[in-house]
Amino acid sequence: MRQYTGNRVGLAVVGGTLASLGIYAWLRGHDRFFDLPPNARVLPAHTTRSLSEEPWPLWGLALGLLLLSLVSLRWLLLCLGWGRRGAHNGTGTAMLFVGLKGVDGLSRTGVRVGEDALRITLTCPSAADVGAVVNKLDQDIVGRIRREIRDDEAGTVVRLHVRR
């Protein structure tokens, strides 16, 4: 199984940032941050003066943070599986691998069972004989998977991607 390191790195970065901001706020609130007085300003005086004269950079920062939060929300929803059609089926995936056991380098292979059809995805290397793979899928494998998982009349969408 492929590990989702991108998700883990993203969560680690977000978690580390939030934890450091929380520690900073706690230290400032309890007067334990480098002997600063509790009423000390966070920003230097010239920065405060320029922001009070021209407030547009703060609106730009707010817009940027809003866009960042929407992108983060989309990322989290996709990680949860929202928007995908159908549910993953391990039996179908195993049958697909058994049927294509002569093809080396298969990846991102999966079978999803939807309300209206089966969805089979398959990625094979460029060195594979794509014609033979398509013939195996068309003649034997898709029919077996369809009979095992759903009725034989169910529609099936097969997506075959060839890596470069």
Secondary structure, DSSP 8 states (H G I E B T S, - for coil): ----HHHHHHHHHHHHHHHHHHHHHHHHHTT-STT--TT--SS-HHHHHHHHH--HHHHHHHHHHHHHHHHHHHHHHHHTTTT--SEE-HHHHHHHHHHTTTSSS-EEEEEEE-SSEEEEEEEE-TTS-HHHHHHHIIIIIHHHHHHHHS-TT-EEEEEEEE--
